[in-house]
Amino acid sequence: MTLIKSISGIRGTIGGKTGDGLTPVDIVKFSSAYAAWLRTKSDNNKVVIGRDARPTGEMVSKLVTATLQGMGMNVVDLGLSTTPTVEIAVVLEKAAGGFILTASHNPVQWNALKLLNDKGEFISGEDGQAILDLAESGDYNFSEVKKIGKYTTQDHYIQKHIDMVIDLPLVDVAAIRERKFKVVVDAVNSTGGIAIPKLLKSLGVAEVRELYCYPDGNFPHNPEPLPENITHICNELANGQYDLGFVLDPDVDRLAIVNEDGTPFGEEYTLVAVADYILSQQKGNTVSNLSSTRALRDVTEKRGGSYEASAVGEVNVVTKMKETNAVIGGEGNGGIIYPELHYGRDALVGIALFLTHLAKFGKSCSQLRSTFPSYHISKNKIELTPDIDVDGILEAIQERYKNQPINTIDGVKVEFDKEWVHLRKSNTEPIIRIYSESDSESKAEHLAQKMISDIKEIIAYKEN
């Protein structure tokens, strides 16, 4: 059993012993701490919650709801929903915060408590640590009988979310309708199966072929939308009857696209394509994390904007976007953040903007993909013994490549013209993750292996 307590939330496998898995006791403990933290922020006692469709969601939701009420919080329950929908609802409900009950792309045995602030954004590292400290101390009181919170439900927010997307100035429903798109959707039997077909019909898509859109949480394949996990939709498109496909993760904040011939568009290129459209309509800046493709920088600079990289993690991307007044940003895992709507990864707005771009482009999905710089990312890791000084290794790499452009806001990223290598240490185990990018798979892998060789050389030198 696994329980991971981090500043961004609490996630784990369901069951097991208290403290070892995400048990009812642990759920109550961290929900209480979150409510206690909200009390320190304001007198606002309204909290929005929503969940993905995994089978444990109802149980977790009831535990969280009862705990919040016991802490004097008024709960607005969206039921089956999406992460971006909950984020939007927090703001519209003028709530103090929000709970998203989802383990995102993790397998079905996982669930998680993801925590939002009053802006509908993921809490900061500082706030997350404060909640973890409260959970460990237990220094809070539950409410007396007359101050127990109220419970209400709302089932209209997915439609409200869709309406807000449709109303965005850069979403062109007429152009989409004119193209008479035929689209396949793989919603991995989660809440994307509720939201995305409705969205596509509202956008004027002519035909929607639904794969795995029944929201019972029984994932038909690994729910992370990587090429090796989406072969069914790729085969469906390879038959030549549809224009493109969309693949969602369980909480609908990541978007992968499949071309009309069944080939993956490339998860890294979801953001690139949407950014290219936004920047074609308005000049502006962009942000992605250090481990995302360089193609976003190329597209941004070609359109006259400025690109900045943030540390890995949505909260870090959002912070950098606000600092640089970015018009579009996100992460290379298919996460689109469009501040015109809200500061959160949102597959719904990603779909609407991408379809608008494709409609105006006037050609096929694969032809649109071919207009972008082509890069390949290799992902590796090197496992170390617990006694090895990981920080020392990263410092040695930084010194070894001091004549190259280096970014150290999150590990060490070394640039070589249009190639790069990004080294990040794990916070939970002695591992260095190694991401590299070049214009071919073999070059990217060669870069990674060169860095692994350097690390082994540094370790050997330190041991002698």
Secondary structure, DSSP 8 states (H G I E B T S, - for coil): --EEEETTEEEEEBSSSBTTBB-HHHHHHHHHHHHHHHHHH-S--EEEEEE-S-TTHHHHHHHHHHHHHHTT-EEEEEEE--HHHHHHHHHHTT-SEEEEE--TTS-TTEEEEEEE-TTSSB--HHHHHHHHHHHHHT------GGG---EEE---HHHHHHHHHHTSTT--HHHHHHHT-EEEEE-TTSTHHHHHHHHHHHTT-SEEEEES---S---SS-SS--GGG-HHHHHHHHTS--SEEEEE-TTS--EEEE-TTS-B--THHHHHHHHHHHHHHS--EEEEETTS-THHHHHHHHTT--EEEE-SSHHHHHHHHHHHTEEEEEETTTEEE-TTT-SSB-HHHHHHHHHHHHHHH-S-HHHHHTTS---EEEEEEEE--TTS-HHHHHHHHHHHTTTS-EE-SSSEEEEETTEEEEEEE-SSSSEEEEEEEESSHHHHHHHHHHHHHHHHHHHHHHH-
